[in-house]
């Protein structure tokens, strides 16, 4: 039963969509550099969450319900929690960070500043403030659902114990009891266990809270083109050559095969990826005419054959049929 309530850590949908967008966006588009920067940050964030997940799986499964990458809604507000632990005594929100270098906590303006080797500085939102917001939203969410039965605490976890140096102004008093690096995570969780010694709920109620949270997990829909201010025309029509050193668009369909006019690579099912990219980046439906245009095919009969072979659900008839 407990295994059903565990939520593993997938690669985030936005990261997947951004990688696909980078691959298919027209060559030389000025937004490529922005996408590259975003991808670097998002992959770093994902590996931070992955490191946290690897540590947390060492916790006793008979004691904790563990959920990764949760997205909940409260009155139209979406909020995402990297890792959530639930036991009979308390709930713990853990926010993962993967930022290397010398990090300075500015307690006056509530920001995190990275000091780069060349002396330049970058600012980030203070993750402690971020966690406090998540704590408030989760508390309100549980109250709304009639299940605010446990105290809620939070931690900020930094992936690298060696490549991350945390600093603060020694003249300003600040609480860093909820910040940890690497395996110090377990010491912080033990601190929580000492603070919240009293058992508040029975196992059945703990599972009820976990089931509700899992059932209400609702990832926010992402329009990746809209995110970057792009349009459909920025994604070229055609099947991409699967040869990574070529990647020409479009391939040509001849005698039942896709042929790259540049490097002569052959593909039998290149249309499948092209259609998948359409569904992920452009829209979730396609007509036969749109498919013909997308795949750069000489006739609608061939595009209809492709669509029917994939057994896609459809509505409507003849020209107006949507797949």
C-alpha positions in Angstrom: 0.0 0.0 0.0 2.8 2.4 0.9 4.5 2.0 -2.5 1.3 3.3 -4.2 1.7 6.5 -2.3 5.4 7.1 -3.3 5.8 9.6 -6.0 9.1 9.3 -7.9 11.0 12.2 -9.5 10.4 12.4 -13.3 12.3 14.7 -15.7 10.1 17.9 -15.6 7.8 18.4 -18.5 9.1 21.9 -19.1 12.6 20.7 -19.3 11.6 18.0 -21.9 9.6 20.6 -23.9 12.5 23.1 -23.9 14.9 20.4 -25.1 12.5 19.6 -28.0 12.1 23.2 -28.8 15.9 23.7 -28.9 16.2 20.8 -31.3 13.5 21.9 -33.7 13.7 25.7 -33.5 14.8 27.2 -36.8 18.6 27.5 -37.1 20.0 30.9 -36.2 16.9 32.1 -34.3 18.0 34.9 -31.9 16.3 33.2 -28.9 18.6 30.1 -29.0 21.0 31.7 -26.5 18.2 32.4 -24.0 17.0 28.8 -24.4 20.5 27.5 -23.7 20.8 29.5 -20.5 17.4 28.3 -19.3 18.3 24.7 -20.1 21.5 25.0 -18.1 19.6 26.3 -15.1 16.8 23.8 -15.3 19.2 20.8 -15.7 21.1 22.1 -12.7 17.8 22.3 -10.8 16.8 18.8 -11.8 20.1 17.3 -10.7 19.7 19.1 -7.4 16.3 17.4 -7.0 17.7 14.1 -8.1 20.5 14.3 -5.4 17.9 15.1 -2.8 15.8 12.1 -4.0 18.7 9.8 -3.7 19.3 10.9 -0.1 15.7 10.8 0.9 15.2 7.2 -0.3 17.5 6.1 2.6 14.8 7.2 5.1 12.7 4.3 6.6 9.7 3.7 4.3 7.6 2.3 7.1 7.8 5.8 8.8 7.6 8.3 5.9 5.5 8.9 2.9 7.7 10.5 0.3 6.6 12.6 -2.7 8.8 14.3 -5.3 7.9 17.1 -7.7 4.4 17.8 -6.4 2.2 20.4 -8.0 -1.0 21.5 -6.2 -3.5 24.3 -6.7 -5.0 26.7 -4.2 -7.7 29.1 -5.5 -6.0 29.1 -8.9 -2.5 29.4 -7.6 -0.2 26.7 -8.7 2.7 25.8 -6.3 5.4 23.2 -6.7 7.2 21.3 -3.9 10.4 19.5 -4.7 10.1 16.9 -2.0 7.4 16.4 0.7 7.8 14.0 3.7 4.8 13.0 5.7 4.9 11.0 9.0 2.6 10.7 12.0 4.3 13.6 13.7 4.9 16.3 11.1 5.1 17.3 7.4 8.4 18.5 6.0 8.8 20.5 2.8 12.3 20.2 1.3 13.4 22.6 -1.4 16.5 21.5 -3.5 19.1 23.9 -4.8 22.1 23.2 -7.0 24.1 26.4 -7.1 27.8 26.1 -7.0 30.3 28.8 -5.9 30.3 31.2 -3.0 26.8 32.1 -1.9 26.0 35.0 0.3 22.7 35.3 2.2 21.6 38.9 2.2 19.2 39.1 5.2 18.4 42.8 4.6 16.8 42.3 1.2 16.1 38.6 1.5 18.1 37.5 -1.5 20.8 34.9 -2.2 23.9 36.4 -4.0 26.5 34.3 -5.9 30.0 35.8 -6.1 31.6 34.7 -9.3 35.4 34.2 -9.6 35.7 37.4 -11.7 34.1 39.4 -8.9 30.7 39.8 -10.6 27.5 39.0 -8.6 24.2 37.2 -9.4 21.1 37.4 -7.3 18.5 34.7 -6.6 15.4 34.6 -4.6 16.2 33.6 -1.0 15.2 29.9 -0.8 14.3 30.3 2.8 11.6 32.9 1.8 10.5 30.5 -1.0 10.0 27.7 1.5 8.1 29.9 3.9 5.7 30.7 1.0 5.3 27.0 0.2 4.7 26.3 3.9 1.9 28.9 4.0 0.3 27.6 0.8 0.4 24.0 1.8 -1.1 24.8 5.2 -4.0 26.7 3.6 -4.4 23.9 1.1 -4.7 21.3 3.9 -7.1 23.6 5.9 -9.3 23.9 2.8 -9.4 20.2 2.5 -10.1 19.6 6.2 -6.8 17.8 6.8 -4.6 20.4 8.6 -3.7 17.9 11.4 0.1 18.1 11.4 2.7 20.8 12.0 4.5 21.8 8.8 8.2 22.6 8.7 10.7 23.2 5.9 14.3 22.7 4.8 16.5 24.1 2.1 18.9 21.5 0.7 22.0 22.3 -1.3 23.3 19.5 -3.5 27.1 20.1 -3.3 28.8 19.9 0.0 32.2 20.7 -1.7 31.4 23.1 -4.5 29.0 25.3 -2.6 30.2 27.8 0.1 27.5 29.4 2.1 28.2 32.8 3.8 26.3 35.5 5.6 27.0 38.9 7.2 28.4 38.1 10.7 27.1 41.4 12.0 23.5 40.4 11.3 21.8 37.7 13.2 20.1 35.2 11.0 18.6 31.7 11.3 20.3 29.1 9.1 18.9 26.1 11.1 16.8 25.2 8.1 19.6 25.2 5.5 21.8 22.2 4.9 24.3 20.7 2.4 24.7 17.1 1.3 24.3 14.4 4.0 23.7 17.1 6.7 20.1 16.6 5.5 19.8 13.7 7.8 20.9 15.7 10.9 18.2 18.3 10.0 15.5 15.6 9.7 16.6 14.2 13.1 16.2 17.7 14.5 12.7 17.8 13.2 12.0 14.4 14.8 13.2 15.7 18.2 11.1 18.9 17.9 8.0 17.1 16.9 8.0 14.1 19.3 4.2 13.9 19.7 2.3 11.5 17.4 -0.6 13.5 16.0 -2.4 11.1 13.8 -2.7 7.3 13.2 -1.3 5.6 10.1 -4.7 5.5 8.4 -5.1 9.3 8.6 -1.5 9.7 7.4 -2.3 7.6 4.3 -5.6 9.6 3.8 -3.5 12.8 3.7 -1.0 11.2 1.3 -3.8 9.8 -1.0 -5.5 13.2 -1.2 -2.2 15.0 -2.0 -1.4 12.4 -4.7 -4.9 12.6 -6.2 -4.7 16.4 -6.4 -1.3 16.5 -8.1 -2.0 18.6 -11.2 0.9 19.8 -13.3 0.3 23.2 -14.9 -0.1 23.0 -18.6 2.8 24.5 -20.5 2.7 26.3 -23.9 6.4 26.3 -24.5 6.1 28.5 -27.7 4.1 31.1 -25.7 6.7 30.9 -22.9 9.4 32.2 -25.3 7.1 34.5 -27.4 7.4 32.2 -30.4 4.9 31.3 -33.1 4.1 28.1 -35.1 6.1 29.4 -38.1 9.3 29.3 -35.9 9.1 25.5 -36.0 9.9 24.3 -39.6 7.6 21.7 -41.2 9.1 18.4 -42.2 10.7 15.2 -40.9 14.1 15.8 -39.3 17.0 13.6 -40.4 17.9 11.3 -37.5 21.6 11.6 -38.1 22.6 14.0 -35.3 25.5 15.4 -37.4 23.0 16.4 -40.1 19.5 17.0 -38.6 18.3 18.4 -41.9 14.6 19.3 -42.3 12.8 18.1 -44.4 13.5 14.6 -45.4 11.9 13.3 -48.5 9.3 10.5 -48.6 10.1 8.0 -51.4 9.0 4.4 -51.9 7.9 3.9 -48.3 11.0 5.4 -46.7 12.2 8.8 -45.6 15.5 9.9 -47.3 17.7 12.7 -46.2 18.6 14.7 -49.4 21.8 16.0 -47.7 23.4 12.9 -46.1 21.2 10.2 -47.6 20.3 8.7 -44.2 17.2 6.5 -44.4 14.3 6.3 -41.9 11.2 4.2 -41.9 9.3 5.9 -39.1 10.5 9.5 -39.1 6.9 10.8 -39.4 6.2 9.5 -35.9 8.6 12.0 -34.2 7.5 14.8 -36.4 3.8 14.2 -35.3 4.8 13.9 -31.7 6.7 17.2 -31.9 3.6 18.8 -33.4 1.4 17.5 -30.5 3.9 18.7 -27.9 4.9 22.1 -29.3 2.0 23.2 -31.5 -1.3 21.8 -30.5 -2.8 18.5 -29.4 -4.8 17.9 -32.6 -4.1 17.6 -36.3 -6.2 17.3 -39.5 -5.2 15.3 -42.6 -4.4 18.5 -44.5 -2.3 19.8 -41.6 -0.5 16.4 -41.5 0.2 16.6 -45.2 1.7 20.1 -44.8 3.6 19.2 -41.7 5.3 16.1 -43.3 5.7 17.8 -46.7 3.9 14.9 -48.4 2.8 14.9 -52.1 -0.7 13.6 -51.4 -3.4 13.4 -48.6 -3.7 9.7 -49.2 -0.2 9.1 -47.8 -0.8 11.4 -44.8 -4.1 9.8 -44.0 -2.4 6.4 -44.2 0.1 7.5 -41.6 -2.6 8.9 -39.3 -4.7 5.7 -39.5 -1.7 3.5 -38.9 -1.0 5.2 -35.6 -4.5 4.4 -34.3 -5.0 7.9 -33.0 -8.4 8.8 -31.4 -10.4 10.9 -33.8 -13.6 13.0 -34.1 -15.6 14.2 -37.1 -15.7 12.9 -40.6 -13.9 13.3 -43.9 -12.2 16.7 -44.3 -13.1 17.9 -40.8 -11.8 14.9 -39.0 -9.5 15.7 -36.1 -6.8 13.3 -34.9 
